[in-house]
Amino acid sequence: PTTIGLAGSLTLCASYERVPLLMKKLSDVSETLFPQDGKNQEVNKKSIYHLVSAFQLYLALIHPFYECNGRTSEDAMYILWNRRPDLADTIRYISAKGDRAETNVDDRMDIINRISLGIVRKIGQALGLTPKEASKIKNYSHMLTLLKDNHGKDPGDTETEYLDLYDETLDDRIGNMLDVEALLNDPEIGELAAHLQTCSKKYLTSKKIN
C-alpha cells in the first residue's frame, strides 16, 4: 500500500492506513445528512449545494484511487442528491451536457486544487515554515524542500508529521459538515457551492435550448 497525491504531487493525501477510517466517517456524516429512509430538515435548497460540494471535496482530498476520482466523487455526490427527490429541481450537473467534457469540470478541479494547496501551506507553517515561506509553497514536494533547505528537517520525518496533521485536519472538516450553519459561512465550500449552482443553471438553460 502507498499514500498518493492529488493532481500529481500538489498534495500528499490521506495516509493509506487512515483512508478506511476517514471514508467511514464521511459515509456516516453523509448518512446523517442524507438518510436513506427519512429526511434531514437542515438539507434544503439553501444548503444542498454546500453539503454535496463539501462531500465531493473531502472525498477528493481522501483520494483513495490512484487513477483519480473525479467521476467517482461526482457519482457519489449525485447519489446523495437523489436521496432528496423533493429537491430535484435544483439539478446538479457540473457539465451542461451532463458529462465531463466541458470547462466547468476543469474549473471545479481548479477550485479543489487551490483548497488542497491551502491545506498544504497551513501544514507547512505548522511544521516550522514562516508565514512568508509557507505562502510560497507550490506543492507538497516543494514544502519538503523548503523545510529541508531552510530548517534542516528530514523529508522522511516531515512526511510522517505532515500526514498526521493532514489526516487530523480532514477528520475535523468532515465532522464539521454536521454544523450546517457554519458550513454555509465557509468561504471555500461557498466557492464550490456557487460554482455548482452556476453549473446547474447552465444545464437547465441547455435543456431548454435543446
C-alpha positions in Angstrom: 0.0 0.0 0.0 1.1 3.6 -0.6 -0.1 7.1 0.1 -0.8 9.0 -3.1 -1.3 12.6 -4.1 -3.9 14.9 -5.6 -3.1 16.4 -9.0 0.3 14.8 -9.2 2.4 16.0 -6.2 0.3 19.1 -5.4 -0.9 17.4 -2.2 0.0 14.2 -0.5 -3.4 12.9 0.5 -4.6 10.9 3.5 -2.3 8.2 4.8 -3.4 4.8 3.4 -3.7 3.4 6.9 -6.3 6.0 7.8 -8.2 6.0 4.5 -10.8 3.4 5.7 -11.4 5.4 8.9 -11.9 8.7 7.0 -14.1 7.1 4.4 -16.2 5.6 7.2 -16.6 9.0 8.9 -17.5 10.7 5.6 -20.1 7.9 5.0 -21.6 8.2 8.5 -21.8 12.0 8.3 -23.4 11.8 4.8 -25.9 9.2 6.1 -26.9 11.6 8.9 -27.4 14.4 6.4 -29.0 12.3 3.6 -30.6 9.4 5.4 -31.8 6.6 3.0 -35.1 6.4 4.9 -36.2 9.8 6.0 -35.3 13.5 5.6 -33.0 15.8 7.4 -34.6 19.2 7.5 -31.2 21.0 7.6 -30.8 19.9 4.0 -32.8 22.3 1.8 -32.5 24.4 -1.3 -30.2 26.8 0.6 -27.8 24.2 1.9 -27.7 21.4 -0.6 -25.1 22.9 -2.9 -22.8 23.4 0.1 -23.3 20.0 1.5 -22.8 18.0 -1.6 -19.8 20.2 -2.6 -18.3 19.5 0.9 -18.8 15.8 0.3 -17.1 15.9 -3.1 -14.2 18.0 -1.8 -13.5 15.7 1.2 -13.8 12.5 -0.9 -11.3 14.1 -3.4 -9.0 15.0 -0.5 -9.1 11.5 0.9 -8.4 10.4 -2.7 -8.3 6.6 -2.4 -7.9 5.9 -6.1 -4.6 6.2 -7.9 -6.2 6.9 -11.3 -8.0 9.9 -9.8 -11.6 10.1 -8.6 -13.4 13.0 -10.3 -16.1 10.8 -11.8 -16.4 8.7 -8.6 -16.8 11.8 -6.4 -19.4 13.3 -8.8 -21.4 10.0 -9.0 -21.4 9.8 -5.2 -22.5 13.4 -5.0 -25.4 12.6 -7.3 -26.4 9.6 -5.2 -26.8 11.9 -2.2 -28.8 14.3 -4.3 -31.1 11.5 -5.5 -32.0 10.8 -1.9 -33.8 14.1 -1.9 -36.2 13.9 -4.8 -38.1 16.9 -3.3 -35.0 19.0 -4.2 -34.7 17.6 -7.7 -35.5 21.0 -9.3 -32.1 22.2 -8.0 -30.4 19.8 -10.5 -26.6 19.3 -10.1 -24.7 18.6 -13.3 -21.2 20.1 -13.5 -21.3 19.9 -17.3 -24.2 21.5 -19.1 -24.4 18.4 -21.2 -24.5 16.1 -18.2 -21.0 14.7 -18.9 -17.4 15.7 -18.1 -16.5 17.3 -21.4 -16.7 21.0 -20.6 -14.5 23.6 -18.9 -16.8 23.6 -15.8 -15.2 20.3 -14.9 -11.6 21.7 -15.0 -12.8 24.9 -13.3 -14.2 22.8 -10.4 -11.0 20.8 -10.0 -9.0 24.1 -10.0 -11.0 25.2 -7.0 -10.4 21.9 -5.2 -6.7 22.1 -6.1 -6.5 25.6 -4.6 -8.2 24.5 -1.4 -5.8 21.5 -1.1 -2.8 23.7 -1.7 -4.1 26.0 1.1 -4.1 23.0 3.4 -0.5 22.1 2.5 0.6 25.7 3.2 -1.1 25.7 6.6 0.5 22.4 7.5 3.9 23.7 6.2 3.6 26.6 8.6 2.7 24.3 11.5 5.8 22.2 10.7 8.1 25.2 11.1 7.9 27.4 7.9 7.4 31.1 8.4 4.2 32.6 7.1 6.1 34.1 4.2 7.8 30.8 3.3 4.5 28.9 3.6 2.8 31.3 1.3 5.3 30.4 -1.4 4.7 26.7 -1.3 3.9 25.4 -4.8 3.1 21.8 -3.9 3.9 19.1 -1.3 7.3 18.3 -2.8 8.2 22.0 -2.6 7.2 22.1 1.0 9.6 19.2 1.8 12.4 21.1 0.0 11.7 24.3 1.9 11.7 22.6 5.3 14.9 20.7 4.4 16.8 23.6 3.0 15.7 26.3 5.3 15.1 24.4 8.6 17.1 21.2 8.2 14.1 18.9 8.6 14.5 15.4 7.2 11.9 14.7 4.4 11.0 11.3 5.9 10.3 12.7 9.3 8.4 15.6 7.7 6.1 13.2 5.8 5.1 11.4 8.9 4.3 14.7 10.7 2.6 16.0 7.6 0.3 13.0 7.3 -0.7 13.2 11.0 -1.7 16.8 10.6 -3.4 16.3 7.2 -5.5 13.4 8.5 -6.4 15.3 11.6 -7.4 18.3 9.5 -9.6 16.2 7.2 -11.2 14.3 10.1 -12.2 17.7 11.7 -13.5 19.1 8.5 -15.6 16.1 7.8 -17.1 16.2 11.3 -17.8 19.9 10.9 -20.2 19.1 8.0 -22.8 18.4 10.6 -22.7 22.1 11.6 -24.7 23.2 8.6 -24.9 26.8 9.6 -21.1 27.1 9.9 -20.7 25.3 6.5 -22.9 27.9 4.9 -20.4 30.5 6.0 -17.3 28.6 5.0 -15.8 30.6 2.1 -14.0 27.6 0.5 -17.2 25.5 0.5 -19.1 28.6 -0.6 -17.0 28.9 -3.7 -17.6 25.3 -4.7 -21.3 25.7 -3.9 -21.6 28.8 -6.1 -19.8 27.0 -8.9 -22.1 24.1 -8.7 -25.2 26.3 -8.7 -23.9 28.1 -11.8 -23.3 24.8 -13.5 -26.9 23.7 -12.7 -28.3 26.9 -14.2 -26.2 26.3 -17.4 -27.5 22.8 -17.5 -31.1 24.0 -17.2 -30.5 26.6 -19.9 -29.0 23.9 -22.3 -32.1 21.7 -21.7 -34.4 24.5 -22.7 -32.4 25.2 -25.8 -32.4 21.6 -26.9 
